[in-house]
Amino acid sequence: MGRGLDLIYGGAALVTSPLWLTTMAARGKLRTDWAARLGRCEPWPRQQRDGRRTPRVLVHAVSVGEVNAIRDLVADLARDHEVVVSVTTDTGIARARSVFAPPVRVVRYPFDFSGAVASVLDAVQPDVVALAELELWPNFTQACERRGIPICIVNGRLSERSFRRSVKVRPLLAPMFRRVAAVGAQTDAYAERFRAMGVEHDRVRVVGTMKWDTARIADTVDGADALAAALGIDRSRPLVVAGSTEPCEHALLRDAVPAGVQFLCAPRKPEWFDDAARDLPGCARRSTGTCGSATGRFLLDTIGELRMAYALADVVVVGRSFGELHGSDMIEPVALGKATVIGPRWGDFAEPAEALMAAGALVQVDAGMLSGMLSGLLNDPAYRARMADAGRAVIRARQGATARNAELVRAAFAAATPGESHA
């Protein structure tokens, strides 16, 4: 496969270059670390512990969301393993470097060219690879198979939308899925989809979602007060926070917030920051150091501060649920005791959304009902308190998936080729 697939990748990249170069330029992403994306990775010599080589695992997270989800898993594995975290996106790798400290190492996940993949595997020399949620690539999985490196999927998720697309080309994708040694699936539905795509039946276990474990139940968050002071948020007035929003939601949210209520918006991607600023005239932008807003609007155009913003909220609206996408994580604001609202599109987070809604801890409305719901929640602190209590009870009852995923990864070491360095 390798060289032939490289030719296909290279041809496709060349033909589509006007499109992706223009898009990357518009989003300010041309200054990425191209050398690392093409496989440059500093070698990491193997360590010895009690005269034996310390086992090493490569944990891969695509972007910020996956990085946040694997925090506790990495901490668990690092107790008795060397851990390398690989990340694809620029924002994700910045987040990983802020979250993980030595001895955990952070590297860039390469493009799926055979040479780039080989270079990174030579440098990292993992005994086991753990992929967060999914992220299978043909050259990478084939290279791992040739080196005797078992591949695990942790916190496994295969949405209905992705499955419908994948099953249409199952003959092309099935070899990758058959190379997977173990899957820790979030739900029964995801587990059946992995099996349908080619993972052997007995290699798939339902272990729950690690997002319940990474939810920190707390009434305060370090840095929240400083964030409020820096932006000029009036703590005596109510505040609605919208997190992980997409472009088509900003005007809707602006108009839905009741008069006299402050509004903080945190777009999901940096390339959406400027558009959001245009939709929120008079907003104070975090990145510019502006303090205070005559309109009561604030734009969190930074990465890694959303949890602080949620801690300041009276009501939270979770974005990417009123527009064209498929939802964002609603567990974090619920864990902070916030009355939380989502729109009609939340398919990527179906399991936590359904559990929270069933308990009365999460409200789902369409765009036309949003303004009324915000007013109702802001005027009823007792209702907000009941939502908070119910949400935290749901979170506590569902925690434990991280330990089960860690057990799955540790079991995979038994399947690794004994005595190989995988260089």
C-alpha positions, 0 to 999 in steps of 0.5 A: 500500500505505502508508496502507491498511497503516497502517490495518491496523497501527493496527487490529491494534494497537488490538484487541490492545492489552490483550495487548501492553500487559500483556506489555510492562508485565510485562517492563518494556518500556513505558518504551521510546523510543516517539518513536523507534519512531514515526519520530523521528530526528535528521537526519544531514547528508551529508558530502563527501570530496574534493569528492564526497558520501560513500556512506552505508549503513544496516545493520539489526540486530534485536537483540543477536545480530545486532548482534554478528554485524555488528561486523566488517562495519560496520568493513569498510564504515566504511573508505570509507562512512558507516555508520548502524546501526539496531536494533529492540529496547531490549537491541539498541540498548544493545548497539549503542551500546556496540559502535559508536563515531563516526563510526558512528551508531546509530538506532532502527528504526521501526515499519512505519508509512509515516510513521515509515519515511519520517521515518527514511529522510529523516533517514538518507538511505542510498544502500543498505540492508543487512538482517542475516539477513532482517527485511523489512517491506512499507512499509519495502521499498516506501519504499526502492524508491520512493527508488531505494535498493537493499536487500541481505540480509547473513548471510541466513538463512531457517529451515525453520520460518520458510519453512514459515510464509512459503510459506503466504502467499507471494502476500502476501510475494513483493512484498517479496522481489522488491524485494531487490537482493542476498542473501548467504545463509549456506547453499545451503538458505537460498539456495533458500528466498529464491529460492522466496519471490521473490528473483530467482535470480541475486541470491542468493549463498551466502557463509557465515555471519559468525558464524564471523568474529566468533568471537574465538579467545582463551584469555582475555577482558578483564574475566573475572577482574573478573567472577569476583571481583565474583560471588565465583566460586572459581577453584579449583573447576570451573564450568559456564556456561549461556548464552542460556537460556530459562525451562524450562531453568533447573531442568533445568540446576540439577539436572544440574550435578554436586554440588560444581561451581559453576554460572553461568546467563545467561538470554537475555532480561532478562524471564527474570532473575527467574524464573531467580533463583527456580529458582536459590535462593541464587544470587549475582545480578550486578545486585545486586552480591552476592559469593559464593554458599553454593550455588555458583550465580550469575546473570548478569542483565546484558547484554554480559558473556556472553563474559567468563562463557564465558571462566571456564567449564570446560564450557559449555551453550548454552541454548534447545536443551533447551526450546521454542526452536531453539538459540543461537550455540555458536560463541563458547564453542568459539572460547574453547576450551570444551567445549560441549554443546547439547540436541536443539533447534538448528535455528536454528543448524544449519550451525555445529552440524553442522560442529562436531559432525562435527569432534568439537568439539560434543556434543549430548545430550538432557535425560536425558543432560545430567548424565552428560555434564557429569560425564564432561567435567569429569572428562576434561580431555584430552577437553575439550582435544581438543574445543577444538582441533577447534573452533578448526580448524573456525572458522578454516577457515570464516572469510571471510563478512564480506568476501564480504558487504561485497563484496555491499553495495559492489556494490549501490551501482552499482544505487542511483539516481545523483545522488539524495539519497533524501530 
